[in-house]
Structure formats: C-alpha cells, structure tokens
Amino acid sequence: MSQATISEVINGFDLDRLGQTIHAIQQNPILATFQFRATNLWITGGHNRSAIQGFYGAGQEDTLRTQPFILDADKPPVLLGEDHGADPVEYVLHALAADLTTSLVYHAAARGIRIESVESRLEGDLDLQGFLGLSDTIRRGYKQIRVHFTIKSDATADQLKELATFSPVHDIVSNPVPVEISIAAQPTS
C-alpha cells in the first residue's frame, strides 16, 4: 500500500508544485522564458477584437488551450465609439489589477502568508490632448494610476505592498518597454 502525499495549499496554490517549479527553473533557467501572443482585428470605428490562445513557456509551445480568449475593445460614445467592449486603457487597469492581485497572492503563499480576501479599485488619469495631438507636452497615456487595495490577512500592509511589487504588469506600466511596430501596407482594392 502506497502512502499518499498531502500537499499544503495556501491561497489556492499547491506549495509542493510551486516549490517544484522554482527548483526546475533554478536547475534550467531557460524554463523561465515565456512568449505571450495576441492577434487583433479591426471591426469598425473604435471596435476591434483580440484573440489570445497560444503561448510559449516552460520550454515548449502550450497545447492545452483549445479555444482562444476573445476580448472586444471599443471606445465609449463620448469618445465616438459604440461601447462594444472596454476601452483599451481600461484593459490596462484590468491587467494591472489582475496581476497585482495574482502576484501578491502567489508570493504570500510562498511565504506561508494566508490571505482571506483581496479587493482593489483602480483609477487612471488621462488627458486626451496628448492622444489627439493637440499638445506635445501632455502624455498620450495615463499620467498616473492609483491602486487601492482592501486585503483581509494576518500580514501587515507593508508586507502585502512589497509582495504586490513582484507583478510583471506593474513593471511594464512603471518602466519603459521597447515596442517595435512593423507595418505591411497593402493597397486597397
């Protein structure tokens, strides 16, 4: 009769699997290299649609996602859109909220910190004068984002704030990331 192994789960994460993942990456750092992808198709006006499915990670192409995640984006009517989806700048807030939360919970679990609940509210300030080309001194994107968390945990606010800083999306929006744009222009018919 074999003895069953009981793994500790904290904040929904299996600590044995987390430890195995960390150990595997320490032994073979190439496993830490990921490439995420999205495709996008313009529909009309401000409405466009992205599909997210495949990615490369842990040394191989992912084959588990059989269907893509579909994300519609548009502008609200006040910005000449038809509200077929969230504004792209709102998706940035969603990505930041989701990744700050996930990073915080992952790293808390790794440190044995139990979290009972996490809620957040984000606000981003944007001035359209930059986007519209009316001013070259006003940034086109957010000039500031504020994140307000309410977290039920035995950890201190300072401990929790430090855990959230591991977020890749926080790093992306806080530091310049090179973006290369290539365009294959095709004549209209």
ABEGO torsion letter per residue (X at the ends): XBBBBBBBBBGGBBAAAAAAAAAAAAABAAAABBBBBBBBBBABEABBBBBBABBBBGGBBBAABABBBBBBBBBBAAAGBAGABBBAAAAAAAAAAAAAAAAAAAAAAAAGBBBABBBBBBBBBBBAAAAAGABAABBABBABBBBBBBBBBABBAAAAAAAAAABAAAAAAABBBBBBBBBBBBBBX
